[in-house]
Amino acid sequence: MSLSRRDLVRSSLALAGVSAAGAAAVPGALAGSGPAAGSGEVIDLWPRPPAGALHPGMAELVEQSSSDPAYSSRRIRGIARPRMAVFPAAQPNGSAMLIIPGGSFAWNYFEHEGHYIADVLNRAGITCFVLFYRLAQDGWSDPAKVGPADAQRAMRAIRANAARLGLDSARIGVMGFSAGGFLTATLATRHATPFYAPVDATDRLSARPLLTAPIYAVQSVDPAYAYGGVAPSLFGRQPAAEQIREWSPDLNVTAAAVPTFLVHAEDDGAVPVANTVRLRDAMVAAGITVETHLFAHGGHGFGIRGQPGVSDGPWLPLFLNFAREQKLFG
């Protein structure tokens, strides 16, 4: 997965159904905001800094990845303080979405696959939480577990704050992109797996989402289908058979998996579309509600802005229809 796929943030994915107001809202509303945008509220995931950093004192680095002066796409690495930025809806309906940006397990593209997504979902009345999670490539003693642990804790932290924020704790979904889609698919299939030892009362709450949306997701760790960077990032080497079985979401679909919405482009040159197809097939076999959209063109990392000057791609209205059917909102 080349980082350059987002540097220009361009795609041939045909986009439709966008209002003029919507087209201006995503780049303009958040382009000047920092890593803790939205309401300005930040919710730390853990009461103390997580253990296991191989580089104590690691500093966060934020840089601009876009070469298009009209479109900001900043990314961050060196995250030792996992947290969520809160994006409240102006007209909330009590629903919430955890948004998990991607970045090859090395970066977090918090604008392109975080802030801008939250802005669109906010317009549907959904309060959003953009996750700044520990990155496997930053150096952790158990790199495969740090992302899933942060995602699981984030779900519980949203529930712990639900009453204060006016949210229905039963109506919380998760959407993730690329490497963030791996964490999303893991929550869909292994939300009850203990990825960390409980630290406080928050960990008595459920991490199960109402629904998930892995978008052009890294999913399998099987070298026959996987994005080439997943195993080196998570395991430091090619995976053993037991690691493939443990860490591939499609091999962990049970009756406890949650309804899932999938999007991928057939011409994705970074994460093979087989990742999404295999997860879809496993969901169908297990009798789990799944909706799948495969676009002929789009490449990888298209987010919601596949063409300059256009914000909402065709898949977001489809997701909102799916979310409504699953009772995320009325």
N, C-alpha and C positions, 0 to 999 in steps of 0.2 A: 504494500500500500504506500504509494508515494505521497509525501506531503504536498507536492506540487499540484495535486488534484484540486486543492482548495485555494491555491495561491491566486489563481485567476477567478475562481468561483464561477466557472462558465460551464454550461452544459447544453446539449442539443435537445433536452427534454422539452416538448411542446407544452406550454402553459395556457390555461384558459380560465375564464370566469372571474376575473379580478376587477374590482372597482377602481376608479381613479384614486379615491381616498385611500383604499387599501394599498395601492401600489406605492404611495408615498410614506405610509405609516411605518413600515418596518425599517428601512434605512434611516429615516429621519429621527424617529423617536428614541433610538438607543445608541446611535453611532458615537455619541460623545460620552456615553456612560462607562463607568469602570467595571471591574470584575464583580462588584457588589451593587448591581443596578437594581431596577425595579423600584420597590418602595424604599430602598436603602437598608431594609432590615436583612440581617444575615443571621442564620441559625447554625451555630456550630454543631457538628454531629456528635462529638465526644466531649465529656467533661474534662478530660486530660489529653495531652498530645498522644496519638497512637504510638505504640512501641513498634520496634522492628525496622526503623530507618537505618539504612547502611551508610548514610551520609548525614550525620547529625549536624544541625545548623543549616540544612539545605534552604536556599532562598528561592522565592518564587520569581519567575521570569515571565513577563508579558511582552509579546511582540506582535506587530502587525504582519499578517500573512498575505493580505490582498495587495495586488499591484494596481487595482482599479481605484482611483481616488474618490469615486462616487460610492464605494461600497467598503465599509470597514469589516474586516474579518480577523479579529484578534484572537490569539491563543495564549495559553498559559501552561507552564510546567513547574515542577518543583513544589508541588502541593503537599505540605506536611500538616496543614490545618484543614481537614475536610470540612465542608460547609455547604449550605444552600443559600442562594440569593432568592428572596421572595418577590414575586411579581403578582400583586393582587389585581383581580379583575375590577374594572370600574363599576360594573353591574354584576356582582357575583351571584352564582346560583347554588353555591355550596359545594361544588365539585372542585377537584384538584388534580393536577398532573405533575409528577416528578419528571423532569427533562434531563437526560443524560447525554451530553455532547460526546462526539467521538474525537479521534486524533491519534490513531495507530498505537495506542497504549503508551504514547510518548508525550502527547499534548492534549489539551482540552480546548476545543474550538468553541469557546463560551458565547461568542456572538452569533456566528453563522448557524450553529446547531443548538443554541441555547436562548439567548435574549430574543432573537428574531422569531423563533418558534413560540416563545412565551407571549410575545406581543399579539400574534395571530390568535392563539388560544384564549388570551384574555378577552378578545372581542366576542368570544362565544360564552363569556361569563365564567371561564375556568381560571381559578387561581393557580399559578405555576410556581414551581421551585426548581431552579437551575442548579444542578449538582456539580460541585468542585470536589472531585474524588481523587484519592491517591492513584498515581499512575504506575503501572507495573515497571516501566523502564526507568523510573526515578531511583530505583534501588531500595527494595524492601526484602526482608528476610523470607517472606512467603508471598512472592509477587502475584501468584494466581489468585490469592484470597483477598487482597486488599481492596480491589474494586468491588467485588460482590459483598464484602463486609460493609463498605461504605454505603452501597446501594440499599442493602437490607436495613441498616441503621437509619438511613434517610427516610424510608417508608415509616418506620416506627416513630421517628422524630416528627414527621408531619402529623401522624395520629396524636402524638402527645400534645401538639399545639393546635389541634383541630378546633376545639371549643373556643379558644382565644381568638382564632382567626375566622370564626364563623363558618367552618367547614363541616361537612358530613363525613365522619371518619370511615364510613362504608363506601364512599364514592371517590376513591383515589386511584388513579391510573399511572402508568409509566410509559414514557416514550424515549427511545434512545437511538442513536445514530452510529453506524459503523462499529467501532470498538465499544461505544456506549450502548449499542444494540446488543452486544454480547452480554453486558450486565443486565439489560432489559430482559433478554431471553432467559437468562439465569434466574431472574426474579419470577418469570412466568412459570418456570418448571421446578425450581428448587427454593422457593420462598421460605420453606420451613427448615431448610438445611442450616445447621449452626456453623456459620462461617467465622464466628468469633465468640468468645466467652462473654456472657452477660455482664454489664458494668453497673446498671442501675435499673430503676423501675420502668424506664422506657422500653427496656428489652423484654418486658412481659407482654408488650403489645404485638399484634400480628404484623408481619411484613408482607402479607399477601395483597397484591393489587387487585382491583376490580377487573382491570383489563391491562393489556400491554400492547405496545406498538414498536417492535424492532424494525427500524428503517435502514435499508441496505446493510443489514447487520452482519458483522463477524459472528458466526454461529458455531460451526463445527471446528474442532481442533484436529480432526483427521486430515493428515497431509494430502489425502486424495481429493479433498474438497476445500480445504482451509485456505484463508488468506495466509500468505507465506510468512508474515511477521508474528502470527499469533503464538506459535509454540516457543520461538526464541524469547518473546516478551514475557510469557507466563511461566515457562519452565527452564529457559536458558539453553534449550536443546530441542531436538525432535522428541515428540511425546512418546511415552511408553503406552502399551495397549491399555493399561489400567487408567492412565491419564486421559486418553481419548474417551474412554467409557465414562469417567467421572465428570469431565469438563465440557463435553459436547451437549448442549441443551436438547438437541433432537433425540439423543439417547437417554434422556431423563424425563420424557413426557409421560405422565401418569394421569389418572383421573383427577388428581389435585391441581393440574395445570389450569391456567386461567385463559379466558377468551383473548384471542390475539389477532392483531391487524398487521399485515406484512406488506412491505413495499420494496421493490428492487428493480433495477434496470437490467435488461438482458445483456447489454453491452458493457456492463461493469467490468473494467479491466483490473480492478484491485481486489475486490471480494467477489468470488464467483457466485453467480445467481443460484447455484446449487445449494448454497447455505440456506437461503430462504425456502427453496423448494423442498429440501429435506425436512426442515422444521415444519413446514405446512403439511407434508405427508404424515409425519409423526403425530401431529395434532389431529388430523382427520382419523387416523387409525385408532387413536385413543378416545374419539368422540368429543373432542374439545372444539368449541366454536372458533372458527378461524376464517378470516377474510384476506385474500391475497390479491395484490395488484402488481403485475409485471409489465413494465413499460419497455417498448422496443429500444428506445434511446434514452440517454440520461447520464451514462457513465457512473462515476462514483462521487459521492459528496455533494449532490445537487441541492440538498436542503429544500428550502422553499423558494429559492431564487435561481432558476435555471437560465433565465435570459435577463440581460441588463434592463433595468427599469421596471421589472415585474416582480411582485412579491410572492403571492400565494400560488404554489403549484397545484396541479389538478388532484394530487393525492390528499391534501388537507381537508377539502370538503368531504371526500370519501371517508376519511377518518372520523370527522365529526358526525356523519351519518351513522357509522358503526358505533361510536361512543354513545350516541343517543339511543340506539337500539339496545345497548348493553346497560342502559339506565345510569350512565355517568351523569347525565343531566336530563331535564324534562323535554 
